[in-house]
Amino acid sequence: FLSESLAEKPSQAPIPNCLDQSITDELGQSLRPRGVQAREFLKQGQLELVARGGLFASDLLSSSYMAGGALAFYLTEDLGLEVSLDITPMALDLDTPLAEFFGDDRFEPGLGYLGMAGLLWSPIHAKLRMGDSIIHSDIVFSAGAGRLIHNSVQGLATQAGVALELYATQWVTFRFDLRDVLVVQEAVSETRLTNNLIATFGLALWIPTGL
């Protein structure tokens, strides 16, 4: 008798077979899944060719402009390899009064060539609203090593940085880079490890490789 009374409770009654299918169809059309959406731009197997320019804020020398480019290849959607070459004038504004005082030039200005190779890692994908449109973007972390070729530089150079990649179209993106280059430099009888900040804006062209 007890089991029969429990079976008659509304909470234990079976779901009616006459469920209105039209309501579920309407809900299915109006509701959209939330959460992480598929990326509209895929980087894996593509080459990224970047032309860029910006500011080279030297720690020991005078700050100046920098221009150059980079070539990257993405092994996966988040991991890539990159080589780059940038050029910047290397000068010391304090050398002029020192040369007038001592009677000779103590620093030889010229162009510095920064060649680097390293890794790119982009674990963060974001969407930015600009007006009525949504722009996809990636936050990319970078690390690498190479050489800053100039008479004032000793040994290898290392760098670490972060970049914001904005996907304007399927083939063209805008890239903002902020990097810190560590290198041993000598100027005016002073030799030390320097932090050189680089801020650049670049235009990137994506080239499919078919891989």
N, C-alpha and C positions, 0 to 999 in steps of 0.2 A: 504493500500500500504506500509506503514511504517513497519507494523508487518511482512509482507511477505519478505521485504528486510533484516530485522534482522535475520529471520530464515534461510536466504540463506548464512549467514556468515560461513566461514570454522570452526571457533571456536565453533559454535553451532551445527555443523553437527553431526549426530550420529556416534558412533564408528563402523567401518566396520566390518561386520560379517566374513570377510575372513582373520582374524588375523592369522598369521603364528604360528600354535601351536607348531611346531618343535622348534622354537626359544625359546619360553617360557619353554619348557621342558628342553632344554639345560641349560638355566639360572637357572632353579630350581635345577638341578643336581650340578652345579658348585658353587652356592651361599650357604653359611651356616649361620644360625642365630648367631648373636653376642649377647654379654651381659653375664649375670650370667648363668653358665652351671650347670647341676645337679651334685651333689657330687657323686664320685665313692665309697666313704666310708661313711657309715651311722652309727652313734654312738647310736642312740636311742635304748633303751632296751638291751644294751650290758654292760658287766663288763670289766673294764680295770685294769689289775694287773701289777703294775710297780715295778721294782727293780732299785734302783738308788744309786749313790754315788757322792761325790763332796767335796766342801769346806764350812766350817762353820767359818765365819769371825765374831768373838765375839767382842762386843763393849767394854766390861769391862775386859774380860778374854783373854787368848791367843787364837789365831785362830788355827783351827785344821781341820781334815777331818771329814766327816759325811757320814754315810751309812744307808740305810733303804729301805722302800718301801711304797706303797700306793695302796688302792683299791677304785675304783670309779665306780659309776653306773649312767648312763645318763638317766634321765627321759624324756627328749626331745633331739632333735638334738643339742641344744645349752646350756642346763642346766643339770648339774649333781651334785651328792653328792659324797664326798670323805672323807675317813678316812686314816690316815697315822701314821707310827711309824718310827722314825729315831734315831740313836745312834751316839753320838759324845763324845770324851774325853773332860773333863772340867778341865783345868789347868791354873795356873797363873805363868808365867815365872819369874815375879818379886818376887815371894814368896821365892825363894831360897836365894837371898842375904838378904832379910828381916829376914828370919829365922836365918841366920848366925849372923845378927846384934843383934836381940832381944833374940836369944837363944831358940826360939820355933817356930813351924809352925803356921802361921796365916791363911792358906788356905788349905783345904783338897781336893786334886785332886781326880777325879773319873770319871765314865761314866755318861753322861747326857742322859736322855730318853725323846725325844720330841714326844708326842702324840697329834695329831690334828684332828679336824673334821670341815668340811666346805663345801662351795659351789664352783662349777666350772661354768664359763660362757664363752662360745666361740662364740662371735658374728662375728668373722672375719675368713673367709675361703680364702686361697690363694693358688697359684700355683707357684712352684719354678722350674726353668729350671736348670738341672744339666747334662751337656753334651748334648746328644741327647734325653734325657728323661725328662718328666714332673712329678714332685713329688707334690702331694697334701699335704696341711698343714693347721693347725688351730692355731690361736693365742688365748690362754685360759687365762682368768683372774680368780684369786682365792682369797678367803677370808675365814678365819675360826678362831677358838679358841680352846684352850686345855691347856696342862700342859707341862712344861719343868721340869722334875723331877731331882733335884739336891739340895744339901744343900745350895747352894748360891742363889737359886731362891725363890722368894716369890710371891704367888698368881697365877692368871691365865696368860696364854700367848695368844697373838693374832697375827695373821699373815695376810699379803696381798702379792700378787705376780702375776707374769705373766709367762706363759710357751709357748714354741713353740713345736707343735706336728707335726712330719714328718711321713707320712704314706708310709712306705716302701713296705708293702704287705697288704693283706686283714686282716691278723691276727697279724702282728707285726708292731710296730711303735717306733720311736725314740723321746724322750722327753727331752727338755732342760728347767729347772726350775730356776727362780730367785725369791727369797722370802725374806721378811723382817719380822723378829719375834720380837715383842715388849714384854719385860718382865722386871719385877723389880728384880734386882740382888744386892747382897751384897758381897763385897770383900775388904779386907784390910781396914776395918772400913769405907767403902764408900757404901752407898745404893742409887741407882737411877734407873730410867727407862732407859733401854738400847735398842738399835737397833742392832739386830744380822742378818747379811746378809748371806743367804744360796744360793749357786750356785751348782746345781747338773745336772748330765746327767744320763738318765735312759732308760731302754729298757722295752717296754710295750707289754703285751700279751692281746689280746681281746677275750672275751669269750661270745658267744651269749647265751641269756637266754630264747629266744622264746617269750618274752613279746612284 
